[in-house]
């Protein structure tokens, strides 16, 4: 996993509103009061869904190559 330094921001969860000073590559990261974590979560889930659908398509293609074997009336021992 790599951290995107340009997009990295800092949020402090506290009752006292003091800014946090975090330096990365000698540059202070921006302080924010809130951010939407669901956008990043959605992107990860969308990538997982694409991979899942690709695997389903590969399984269907493999099954369809052997469809004649599964649908013919051969003896079960012979199919094995």
KACOR-V308634 format. One record per backbone hydrogen bond with DSSP energy under -1.0 kcal/mol. NH is the residue of the N-H (numbers start at 1). CO is the residue of the C=O. If there is no record, write none. Layout:
nh->{NH/NH}
co->{CO/CO}
//
This chain:
nh->{5/10/18/24/27/29/32/41/42/43/44/45/46/47/48/49/50/51/52/53/54/55/56/57/58/59/60/61/62/63/64/65/66/70/71/72/79/80}
co->{3/30/16/27/24/22/10/37/38/39/40/41/42/43/44/45/46/47/48/49/50/51/52/53/54/55/56/57/58/59/60/61/62/66/67/68/75/76}
//
